[in-house]
């Protein structure tokens, strides 16, 4: 299975907003949808990108490395669309 742009955008939004709920609001999606997108992404990559508790989200080392590449990919797609 290949990673989708929607999964990358969900991951970036969660990191930027520090919240699955806030990311869902920003993306016009449900919190459960964003949470499922993160779970699919982590499953496809076979790694944990974010450590989640009820009070906090924290990037793992793998998540930090992946975030940089995800931002580059999304930026490239947005630039191509312009």
Secondary structure, DSSP 4 states (H G I P E B T S, - for coil): -PPPHHHHHHHHHHHHHT-HHHHHHHHTS-HHHHHHHHHHHHHHHTS--EEE-SS-EEE-HHHHHHHHHHHHHHHHHHHHH-
